[in-house]
């Protein structure tokens, strides 16, 4: 059963923006959600994480200032707003969700039980 469904990917020119969405059917049983990205043959990279209780967020350095992770409790959905897109942002983006004990545990980027199937982001120069 698929619990996380991503959408919003696409092909854009450098400098453009995209908003990725992750609909989460287990939203209220998970308190830590994140976005990852992965290219074929490369390791998966955690991009941003959010702890639902209090909304604490964390980002990798390469995206700080350009990316915002957020939640909509009314829609059981997580978002990733990406501005000033760069060609190196090209990747398959995945959302993940899990239940953890604290925001510190959430920031480790580990222990996600649920994963989406990914949405492709392609940025041309």
Secondary structure, DSSP 8 states (H G I E B T S, - for coil): ---EEEE--EEEETT--EEEEEEETTGGG--EEEEEEE-TTS--EEEEEEETTTTEEEE-GGGTTTEEEEEETTTTEEEEEE-S--GGG-EEEEEEEE--SSHHHHHTT----EE---EEEEEE-
